[in-house]
Amino acid sequence: MKNYAFLWVLLAIGLSLSTTSCELLEDDEDIANAPSNPPRGEIIAVDANKLLQLVNAQRSEGCQCGDDYMPATATLRWSEHLAEISADYSEEMRSKNFFSHTGADGSSPGDRLTAAGYNWRTYGENIAKGYTSEEDVIRGWIDSPGHCRNIMNPNFTEMGIGRSANYWTQMLATPR
């Protein structure tokens, strides 16, 4: 009986793998309600060097993002501030059991950046659920046209990625 329960758990986990979404916004928005920082209970340390290497290797080569060829562009720098904002949002999605660019409080990615004190000029957000490694989540985003365009966008100068359990958030931005 115990083996059957274990198999059902594995099946349930397998069915929830590989969902992704993206958003690119370039205009500042009015901030009505700043989100509170969620608990950091399931945040997992990411390998920032590996993530930056994977993204910058793709940006240096250029790539096909769906129907659009994105030429090579400048590399990004890692932002620990963006990584912390990303980790907090991944934890919020995990702890409140939702998956969306709109926070549980109605906040947008720009709202969350501003509330955390990041003074942005432009930003993009990629989210993913179900991936278990840095390589897999970056490959999943590169294989998705909208996420890929965010990663290859020459208007971004820095990025950070955060993870809580198997929820991932990537913030790409250019500060003011």
Number of C-alpha atoms within 10 A of each C-alpha: 5 6 8 9 10 11 11 11 11 11 11 11 11 11 10 11 14 16 14 22 17 21 15 19 15 14 11 14 11 9 14 9 12 16 20 12 14 15 11 15 13 18 20 16 11 18 13 18 9 12 20 21 15 15 20 20 13 20 22 14 12 15 17 15 20 14 7 11 12 19 15 17 17 14 19 22 15 18 18 15 17 23 22 18 26 29 29 25 29 30 28 24 24 21 16 11 9 14 19 13 19 14 18 16 10 13 18 21 22 25 22 23 22 18 18 17 11 18 15 16 16 19 26 24 24 23 27 25 23 19 22 15 13 19 13 13 23 22 15 18 24 22 14 16 17 19 26 26 22 25 27 29 21 16 17 23 18 19 27 25 30 27 29 25 17 20 28 29 30 28 27 28 29 18 12 8
